[in-house]
Amino acid sequence: MQFINKNTFLNKINIEQDNKMLLKTNFVKFLGITVDNTLSWKQHIDTVTPNLNEACYTVRRSKLHLSNDALKMVYYAFFALTNVL
């Protein structure tokens, strides 16, 4: 990945490994965080938001039926998985 400034144009750089051209990408997932080529948080936020919405919905719906200890387990399970995904 070639990092760029938001106000600059991307230079055409070709990188080869074992006589094969490496594909360019605008973002990559590294250690659970989505990093884009401008080092902004937008791609990561767009990736994590649906998972967090699902977790919040599940906890909210479950609070009528589960004890506080069970709700804590659901909470930690969802948010631990969200950070890994």
Biopython code that builds the backbone (N, CA, C, O; Angstrom):
import numpy as np
from Bio.PDB.StructureBuilder import StructureBuilder

atoms = [
    (1, "MET", "N", (0.842, -1.161, 0.000)),
    (1, "MET", "CA", (0.000, 0.000, 0.000)),
    (1, "MET", "C", (0.889, 1.226, 0.000)),
    (1, "MET", "O", (1.873, 1.305, 0.735)),
    (2, "GLN", "N", (0.530, 2.162, -0.823)),
    (2, "GLN", "CA", (1.264, 3.416, -0.888)),
    (2, "GLN", "C", (0.445, 4.473, -0.155)),
    (2, "GLN", "O", (-0.699, 4.736, -0.526)),
    (3, "PHE", "N", (1.015, 5.079, 0.877)),
    (3, "PHE", "CA", (0.315, 6.100, 1.638)),
    (3, "PHE", "C", (0.436, 7.436, 0.936)),
    (3, "PHE", "O", (1.501, 7.799, 0.438)),
    (4, "ILE", "N", (-0.675, 8.163, 0.904)),
    (4, "ILE", "CA", (-0.696, 9.459, 0.232)),
    (4, "ILE", "C", (-1.378, 10.485, 1.121)),
    (4, "ILE", "O", (-2.060, 10.145, 2.088)),
    (5, "ASN", "N", (-1.180, 11.732, 0.773)),
    (5, "ASN", "CA", (-1.879, 12.835, 1.403)),
    (5, "ASN", "C", (-3.213, 12.997, 0.686)),
    (5, "ASN", "O", (-3.304, 12.699, -0.505)),
    (6, "LYS", "N", (-4.243, 13.457, 1.374)),
    (6, "LYS", "CA", (-5.556, 13.613, 0.759)),
    (6, "LYS", "C", (-5.539, 14.611, -0.391)),
    (6, "LYS", "O", (-6.374, 14.537, -1.293)),
    (7, "ASN", "N", (-4.599, 15.538, -0.362)),
    (7, "ASN", "CA", (-4.553, 16.601, -1.365)),
    (7, "ASN", "C", (-3.590, 16.310, -2.521)),
    (7, "ASN", "O", (-3.456, 17.137, -3.424)),
    (8, "THR", "N", (-2.929, 15.175, -2.513)),
    (8, "THR", "CA", (-1.971, 14.876, -3.573)),
    (8, "THR", "C", (-2.487, 13.735, -4.438)),
    (8, "THR", "O", (-3.375, 12.976, -4.047)),
    (9, "PHE", "N", (-1.913, 13.643, -5.600)),
    (9, "PHE", "CA", (-2.276, 12.574, -6.512)),
    (9, "PHE", "C", (-1.382, 11.360, -6.274)),
    (9, "PHE", "O", (-0.241, 11.493, -5.832)),
    (10, "LEU", "N", (-1.905, 10.195, -6.567)),
    (10, "LEU", "CA", (-1.171, 8.955, -6.379)),
    (10, "LEU", "C", (-0.175, 8.777, -7.517)),
    (10, "LEU", "O", (-0.552, 8.801, -8.689)),
    (11, "ASN", "N", (1.089, 8.598, -7.173)),
    (11, "ASN", "CA", (2.111, 8.338, -8.182)),
    (11, "ASN", "C", (1.991, 6.900, -8.666)),
    (11, "ASN", "O", (1.648, 6.001, -7.899)),
    (12, "LYS", "N", (2.268, 6.702, -9.904)),
    (12, "LYS", "CA", (2.216, 5.358, -10.476)),
    (12, "LYS", "C", (3.510, 4.627, -10.157)),
    (12, "LYS", "O", (4.526, 4.834, -10.821)),
    (13, "ILE", "N", (3.473, 3.773, -9.144)),
    (13, "ILE", "CA", (4.635, 2.985, -8.753)),
    (13, "ILE", "C", (4.284, 1.517, -8.965)),
    (13, "ILE", "O", (3.270, 1.037, -8.459)),
    (14, "ASN", "N", (5.110, 0.818, -9.701)),
    (14, "ASN", "CA", (4.903, -0.606, -9.925)),
    (14, "ASN", "C", (5.892, -1.389, -9.076)),
    (14, "ASN", "O", (7.098, -1.144, -9.119)),
    (15, "ILE", "N", (5.374, -2.323, -8.312)),
    (15, "ILE", "CA", (6.209, -3.135, -7.431)),
    (15, "ILE", "C", (6.071, -4.584, -7.863)),
    (15, "ILE", "O", (4.963, -5.082, -8.062)),
    (16, "GLU", "N", (7.199, -5.252, -8.007)),
    (16, "GLU", "CA", (7.208, -6.652, -8.422)),
    (16, "GLU", "C", (7.823, -7.513, -7.328)),
    (16, "GLU", "O", (8.712, -7.087, -6.592)),
    (17, "GLN", "N", (7.317, -8.739, -7.249)),
    (17, "GLN", "CA", (7.902, -9.747, -6.377)),
    (17, "GLN", "C", (7.860, -11.059, -7.125)),
    (17, "GLN", "O", (6.793, -11.490, -7.563)),
    (18, "ASP", "N", (8.995, -11.695, -7.279)),
    (18, "ASP", "CA", (9.116, -12.933, -8.045)),
    (18, "ASP", "C", (8.546, -12.775, -9.452)),
    (18, "ASP", "O", (7.814, -13.637, -9.938)),
    (19, "ASN", "N", (8.889, -11.671, -10.095)),
    (19, "ASN", "CA", (8.452, -11.348, -11.453)),
    (19, "ASN", "C", (6.935, -11.263, -11.595)),
    (19, "ASN", "O", (6.406, -11.470, -12.687)),
    (20, "LYS", "N", (6.235, -10.964, -10.514)),
    (20, "LYS", "CA", (4.782, -10.762, -10.549)),
    (20, "LYS", "C", (4.479, -9.383, -10.001)),
    (20, "LYS", "O", (5.035, -8.969, -8.983)),
    (21, "MET", "N", (3.595, -8.679, -10.682)),
    (21, "MET", "CA", (3.187, -7.349, -10.236)),
    (21, "MET", "C", (2.288, -7.472, -9.012)),
    (21, "MET", "O", (1.348, -8.267, -9.002)),
    (22, "LEU", "N", (2.578, -6.687, -7.986)),
    (22, "LEU", "CA", (1.724, -6.649, -6.803)),
    (22, "LEU", "C", (0.562, -5.703, -7.060)),
    (22, "LEU", "O", (0.734, -4.623, -7.625)),
    (23, "LEU", "N", (-0.622, -6.126, -6.635)),
    (23, "LEU", "CA", (-1.805, -5.309, -6.833)),
    (23, "LEU", "C", (-1.825, -4.154, -5.845)),
    (23, "LEU", "O", (-1.415, -4.300, -4.693)),
    (24, "LYS", "N", (-2.304, -3.010, -6.305)),
    (24, "LYS", "CA", (-2.448, -1.861, -5.422)),
    (24, "LYS", "C", (-3.774, -1.969, -4.697)),
    (24, "LYS", "O", (-4.757, -2.468, -5.246)),
    (25, "THR", "N", (-3.794, -1.503, -3.477)),
    (25, "THR", "CA", (-5.014, -1.519, -2.688)),
    (25, "THR", "C", (-5.171, -0.183, -1.975)),
    (25, "THR", "O", (-4.189, 0.496, -1.673)),
    (26, "ASN", "N", (-6.419, 0.181, -1.713)),
    (26, "ASN", "CA", (-6.682, 1.438, -1.017)),
    (26, "ASN", "C", (-6.772, 1.255, 0.487)),
    (26, "ASN", "O", (-6.627, 2.218, 1.240)),
    (27, "PHE", "N", (-7.010, 0.028, 0.930)),
    (27, "PHE", "CA", (-7.069, -0.234, 2.366)),
    (27, "PHE", "C", (-6.690, -1.677, 2.640)),
    (27, "PHE", "O", (-6.769, -2.539, 1.764)),
    (28, "VAL", "N", (-6.271, -1.924, 3.895)),
    (28, "VAL", "CA", (-5.893, -3.255, 4.329)),
    (28, "VAL", "C", (-6.292, -3.396, 5.795)),
    (28, "VAL", "O", (-6.254, -2.427, 6.553)),
    (29, "LYS", "N", (-6.673, -4.603, 6.182)),
    (29, "LYS", "CA", (-7.015, -4.866, 7.580)),
    (29, "LYS", "C", (-5.768, -5.412, 8.270)),
    (29, "LYS", "O", (-5.218, -6.432, 7.855)),
    (30, "PHE", "N", (-5.329, -4.733, 9.318)),
    (30, "PHE", "CA", (-4.103, -5.089, 10.018)),
    (30, "PHE", "C", (-4.375, -5.049, 11.515)),
    (30, "PHE", "O", (-4.712, -3.999, 12.062)),
    (31, "LEU", "N", (-4.229, -6.193, 12.176)),
    (31, "LEU", "CA", (-4.451, -6.321, 13.611)),
    (31, "LEU", "C", (-5.832, -5.816, 14.031)),
    (31, "LEU", "O", (-5.983, -5.187, 15.079)),
    (32, "GLY", "N", (-6.835, -6.102, 13.200)),
    (32, "GLY", "CA", (-8.208, -5.749, 13.522)),
    (32, "GLY", "C", (-8.601, -4.325, 13.191)),
    (32, "GLY", "O", (-9.748, -3.936, 13.408)),
    (33, "ILE", "N", (-7.683, -3.548, 12.675)),
    (33, "ILE", "CA", (-7.973, -2.163, 12.308)),
    (33, "ILE", "C", (-7.822, -2.022, 10.801)),
    (33, "ILE", "O", (-6.830, -2.463, 10.221)),
    (34, "THR", "N", (-8.810, -1.406, 10.178)),
    (34, "THR", "CA", (-8.755, -1.171, 8.744)),
    (34, "THR", "C", (-8.001, 0.135, 8.500)),
    (34, "THR", "O", (-8.435, 1.202, 8.935)),
    (35, "VAL", "N", (-6.877, 0.041, 7.807)),
    (35, "VAL", "CA", (-6.030, 1.195, 7.506)),
    (35, "VAL", "C", (-6.159, 1.492, 6.020)),
    (35, "VAL", "O", (-5.997, 0.604, 5.183)),
    (36, "ASP", "N", (-6.455, 2.756, 5.696)),
    (36, "ASP", "CA", (-6.519, 3.110, 4.280)),
    (36, "ASP", "C", (-5.290, 3.911, 3.878)),
    (36, "ASP", "O", (-4.470, 4.277, 4.720)),
    (37, "ASN", "N", (-5.170, 4.178, 2.589)),
    (37, "ASN", "CA", (-3.941, 4.787, 2.087)),
    (37, "ASN", "C", (-3.786, 6.263, 2.463)),
    (37, "ASN", "O", (-2.716, 6.836, 2.259)),
    (38, "THR", "N", (-4.842, 6.891, 3.011)),
    (38, "THR", "CA", (-4.714, 8.270, 3.487)),
    (38, "THR", "C", (-4.650, 8.334, 5.008)),
    (38, "THR", "O", (-4.631, 9.424, 5.581)),
    (39, "LEU", "N", (-4.617, 7.180, 5.665)),
    (39, "LEU", "CA", (-4.551, 7.069, 7.117)),
    (39, "LEU", "C", (-5.713, 7.789, 7.805)),
    (39, "LEU", "O", (-5.536, 8.408, 8.854)),
    (40, "SER", "N", (-6.900, 7.702, 7.206)),
    (40, "SER", "CA", (-8.097, 8.243, 7.849)),
    (40, "SER", "C", (-8.868, 7.086, 8.488)),
    (40, "SER", "O", (-8.583, 5.923, 8.206)),
    (41, "TRP", "N", (-9.830, 7.397, 9.339)),
    (41, "TRP", "CA", (-10.591, 6.386, 10.058)),
    (41, "TRP", "C", (-11.861, 5.982, 9.321)),
    (41, "TRP", "O", (-12.549, 5.068, 9.777)),
    (42, "LYS", "N", (-12.203, 6.612, 8.214)),
    (42, "LYS", "CA", (-13.484, 6.388, 7.555)),
    (42, "LYS", "C", (-13.725, 4.930, 7.206)),
    (42, "LYS", "O", (-14.792, 4.402, 7.519)),
    (43, "GLN", "N", (-12.792, 4.272, 6.580)),
    (43, "GLN", "CA", (-12.966, 2.873, 6.183)),
    (43, "GLN", "C", (-13.151, 1.975, 7.397)),
    (43, "GLN", "O", (-13.980, 1.066, 7.368)),
    (44, "HIS", "N", (-12.397, 2.211, 8.460)),
    (44, "HIS", "CA", (-12.510, 1.406, 9.682)),
    (44, "HIS", "C", (-13.886, 1.606, 10.321)),
    (44, "HIS", "O", (-14.524, 0.641, 10.740)),
    (45, "ILE", "N", (-14.332, 2.841, 10.392)),
    (45, "ILE", "CA", (-15.647, 3.131, 10.972)),
    (45, "ILE", "C", (-16.746, 2.473, 10.152)),
    (45, "ILE", "O", (-17.677, 1.896, 10.713)),
    (46, "ASP", "N", (-16.647, 2.554, 8.834)),
    (46, "ASP", "CA", (-17.642, 1.921, 7.964)),
    (46, "ASP", "C", (-17.645, 0.406, 8.121)),
    (46, "ASP", "O", (-18.687, -0.225, 7.946)),
    (47, "THR", "N", (-16.515, -0.185, 8.444)),
    (47, "THR", "CA", (-16.415, -1.635, 8.624)),
    (47, "THR", "C", (-16.986, -2.074, 9.969)),
    (47, "THR", "O", (-17.646, -3.110, 10.051)),
    (48, "VAL", "N", (-16.740, -1.303, 11.014)),
    (48, "VAL", "CA", (-17.107, -1.701, 12.370)),
    (48, "VAL", "C", (-18.555, -1.343, 12.722)),
    (48, "VAL", "O", (-19.174, -2.034, 13.531)),
    (49, "THR", "N", (-19.096, -0.295, 12.140)),
    (49, "THR", "CA", (-20.429, 0.197, 12.507)),
    (49, "THR", "C", (-21.535, -0.852, 12.417)),
    (49, "THR", "O", (-22.319, -0.958, 13.360)),
    (50, "PRO", "N", (-21.649, -1.634, 11.340)),
    (50, "PRO", "CA", (-22.725, -2.641, 11.304)),
    (50, "PRO", "C", (-22.615, -3.682, 12.419)),
    (50, "PRO", "O", (-23.633, -4.110, 12.964)),
    (51, "ASN", "N", (-21.404, -4.088, 12.758)),
    (51, "ASN", "CA", (-21.224, -5.060, 13.842)),
    (51, "ASN", "C", (-21.624, -4.456, 15.189)),
    (51, "ASN", "O", (-22.247, -5.131, 16.009)),
    (52, "LEU", "N", (-21.274, -3.208, 15.418)),
    (52, "LEU", "CA", (-21.645, -2.559, 16.665)),
    (52, "LEU", "C", (-23.150, -2.340, 16.753)),
    (52, "LEU", "O", (-23.735, -2.473, 17.828)),
    (53, "ASN", "N", (-23.778, -2.008, 15.632)),
    (53, "ASN", "CA", (-25.233, -1.848, 15.614)),
    (53, "ASN", "C", (-25.924, -3.154, 15.977)),
    (53, "ASN", "O", (-26.890, -3.159, 16.741)),
    (54, "GLU", "N", (-25.436, -4.252, 15.436)),
    (54, "GLU", "CA", (-26.016, -5.563, 15.746)),
    (54, "GLU", "C", (-25.824, -5.906, 17.226)),
    (54, "GLU", "O", (-26.736, -6.433, 17.864)),
    (55, "ALA", "N", (-24.658, -5.613, 17.764)),
    (55, "ALA", "CA", (-24.396, -5.895, 19.171)),
    (55, "ALA", "C", (-25.308, -5.064, 20.074)),
    (55, "ALA", "O", (-25.874, -5.590, 21.032)),
    (56, "CYS", "N", (-25.452, -3.794, 19.780)),
    (56, "CYS", "CA", (-26.325, -2.931, 20.592)),
    (56, "CYS", "C", (-27.774, -3.399, 20.520)),
    (56, "CYS", "O", (-28.470, -3.422, 21.535)),
    (57, "TYR", "N", (-28.228, -3.770, 19.333)),
    (57, "TYR", "CA", (-29.596, -4.261, 19.179)),
    (57, "TYR", "C", (-29.811, -5.531, 19.997)),
    (57, "TYR", "O", (-30.828, -5.666, 20.678)),
    (58, "THR", "N", (-28.867, -6.453, 19.936)),
    (58, "THR", "CA", (-29.001, -7.721, 20.658)),
    (58, "THR", "C", (-29.023, -7.500, 22.170)),
    (58, "THR", "O", (-29.832, -8.106, 22.872)),
    (59, "VAL", "N", (-28.150, -6.643, 22.669)),
    (59, "VAL", "CA", (-28.130, -6.367, 24.105)),
    (59, "VAL", "C", (-29.430, -5.688, 24.527)),
    (59, "VAL", "O", (-30.005, -6.028, 25.561)),
    (60, "ARG", "N", (-29.886, -4.736, 23.733)),
    (60, "ARG", "CA", (-31.112, -4.023, 24.062)),
    (60, "ARG", "C", (-32.324, -4.958, 24.100)),
    (60, "ARG", "O", (-33.166, -4.846, 24.990)),
    (61, "ARG", "N", (-32.413, -5.876, 23.139)),
    (61, "ARG", "CA", (-33.530, -6.817, 23.093)),
    (61, "ARG", "C", (-33.428, -7.884, 24.187)),
    (61, "ARG", "O", (-34.449, -8.384, 24.659)),
    (62, "SER", "N", (-32.216, -8.229, 24.587)),
    (62, "SER", "CA", (-32.015, -9.300, 25.564)),
    (62, "SER", "C", (-32.214, -8.841, 26.997)),
    (62, "SER", "O", (-32.419, -9.675, 27.879)),
    (63, "LYS", "N", (-32.159, -7.542, 27.257)),
    (63, "LYS", "CA", (-32.200, -7.084, 28.640)),
    (63, "LYS", "C", (-33.535, -7.368, 29.324)),
    (63, "LYS", "O", (-33.611, -7.368, 30.553)),
    (64, "LEU", "N", (-34.581, -7.610, 28.547)),
    (64, "LEU", "CA", (-35.878, -7.944, 29.129)),
    (64, "LEU", "C", (-35.928, -9.386, 29.624)),
    (64, "LEU", "O", (-36.738, -9.722, 30.488)),
    (65, "HIS", "N", (-35.064, -10.234, 29.079)),
    (65, "HIS", "CA", (-35.154, -11.669, 29.330)),
    (65, "HIS", "C", (-33.972, -12.253, 30.103)),
    (65, "HIS", "O", (-34.065, -13.379, 30.591)),
    (66, "LEU", "N", (-32.875, -11.526, 30.227)),
    (66, "LEU", "CA", (-31.665, -12.067, 30.843)),
    (66, "LEU", "C", (-31.305, -11.323, 32.124)),
    (66, "LEU", "O", (-31.673, -10.164, 32.314)),
    (67, "SER", "N", (-30.586, -12.006, 32.985)),
    (67, "SER", "CA", (-30.084, -11.363, 34.200)),
    (67, "SER", "C", (-28.916, -10.438, 33.836)),
    (67, "SER", "O", (-28.404, -10.471, 32.717)),
    (68, "ASN", "N", (-28.514, -9.624, 34.797)),
    (68, "ASN", "CA", (-27.396, -8.706, 34.547)),
    (68, "ASN", "C", (-26.104, -9.458, 34.239)),
    (68, "ASN", "O", (-25.329, -9.027, 33.385)),
    (69, "ASP", "N", (-25.864, -10.572, 34.922)),
    (69, "ASP", "CA", (-24.653, -11.356, 34.651)),
    (69, "ASP", "C", (-24.674, -11.926, 33.231)),
    (69, "ASP", "O", (-23.655, -11.911, 32.541)),
    (70, "ALA", "N", (-25.816, -12.420, 32.801)),
    (70, "ALA", "CA", (-25.933, -12.960, 31.443)),
    (70, "ALA", "C", (-25.792, -11.845, 30.409)),
    (70, "ALA", "O", (-25.186, -12.048, 29.356)),
    (71, "LEU", "N", (-26.346, -10.676, 30.701)),
    (71, "LEU", "CA", (-26.204, -9.534, 29.793)),
    (71, "LEU", "C", (-24.741, -9.113, 29.655)),
    (71, "LEU", "O", (-24.300, -8.747, 28.566)),
    (72, "LYS", "N", (-23.995, -9.164, 30.748)),
    (72, "LYS", "CA", (-22.572, -8.829, 30.686)),
    (72, "LYS", "C", (-21.830, -9.812, 29.788)),
    (72, "LYS", "O", (-20.942, -9.422, 29.031)),
    (73, "MET", "N", (-22.199, -11.086, 29.876)),
    (73, "MET", "CA", (-21.543, -12.086, 29.017)),
    (73, "MET", "C", (-21.865, -11.822, 27.546)),
    (73, "MET", "O", (-20.977, -11.915, 26.698)),
    (74, "VAL", "N", (-23.115, -11.497, 27.232)),
    (74, "VAL", "CA", (-23.505, -11.177, 25.855)),
    (74, "VAL", "C", (-22.746, -9.939, 25.384)),
    (74, "VAL", "O", (-22.225, -9.912, 24.269)),
    (75, "TYR", "N", (-22.687, -8.926, 26.226)),
    (75, "TYR", "CA", (-21.986, -7.683, 25.895)),
    (75, "TYR", "C", (-20.519, -7.950, 25.564)),
    (75, "TYR", "O", (-20.024, -7.531, 24.518)),
    (76, "TYR", "N", (-19.822, -8.657, 26.475)),
    (76, "TYR", "CA", (-18.399, -8.918, 26.250)),
    (76, "TYR", "C", (-18.171, -9.817, 25.038)),
    (76, "TYR", "O", (-17.179, -9.651, 24.328)),
    (77, "ALA", "N", (-19.065, -10.757, 24.792)),
    (77, "ALA", "CA", (-18.914, -11.641, 23.626)),
    (77, "ALA", "C", (-19.021, -10.840, 22.333)),
    (77, "ALA", "O", (-18.206, -11.013, 21.427)),
    (78, "PHE", "N", (-20.011, -9.973, 22.243)),
    (78, "PHE", "CA", (-20.182, -9.193, 21.022)),
    (78, "PHE", "C", (-19.063, -8.188, 20.820)),
    (78, "PHE", "O", (-18.527, -8.084, 19.717)),
    (79, "PHE", "N", (-18.701, -7.457, 21.843)),
    (79, "PHE", "CA", (-17.713, -6.414, 21.657)),
    (79, "PHE", "C", (-16.302, -6.982, 21.536)),
    (79, "PHE", "O", (-15.453, -6.352, 20.905)),
    (80, "ALA", "N", (-16.026, -8.127, 22.107)),
    (80, "ALA", "CA", (-14.744, -8.786, 21.889)),
    (80, "ALA", "C", (-14.658, -9.269, 20.449)),
    (80, "ALA", "O", (-13.605, -9.138, 19.824)),
    (81, "LEU", "N", (-15.744, -9.827, 19.905)),
    (81, "LEU", "CA", (-15.753, -10.281, 18.514)),
    (81, "LEU", "C", (-15.663, -9.106, 17.559)),
    (81, "LEU", "O", (-15.004, -9.214, 16.524)),
    (82, "THR", "N", (-16.301, -7.992, 17.870)),
    (82, "THR", "CA", (-16.275, -6.836, 17.002)),
    (82, "THR", "C", (-14.856, -6.293, 16.858)),
    (82, "THR", "O", (-14.468, -5.851, 15.777)),
    (83, "ASN", "N", (-14.089, -6.325, 17.933)),
    (83, "ASN", "CA", (-12.719, -5.826, 17.856)),
    (83, "ASN", "C", (-11.821, -6.753, 17.041)),
    (83, "ASN", "O", (-10.832, -6.304, 16.462)),
    (84, "VAL", "N", (-12.160, -8.046, 16.992)),
    (84, "VAL", "CA", (-11.339, -8.987, 16.240)),
    (84, "VAL", "C", (-11.687, -8.959, 14.756)),
    (84, "VAL", "O", (-10.804, -9.080, 13.906)),
    (85, "LEU", "N", (-12.964, -8.800, 14.447)),
    (85, "LEU", "CA", (-13.409, -8.840, 13.045)),
    (85, "LEU", "C", (-12.909, -7.699, 12.297)),
    (85, "LEU", "O", (-13.186, -7.573, 11.104)),
]
sb = StructureBuilder()
sb.init_structure("model")
sb.init_model(0)
sb.init_chain("A")
sb.init_seg("    ")
for serial, (resi, resn, name, xyz) in enumerate(atoms, 1):
    if name == "N":
        sb.init_residue(resn, " ", resi, " ")
    sb.init_atom(name, np.array(xyz, "f"), 0.0, 1.0, " ", f" {name:<3s}", serial, name[0])
structure = sb.get_structure()
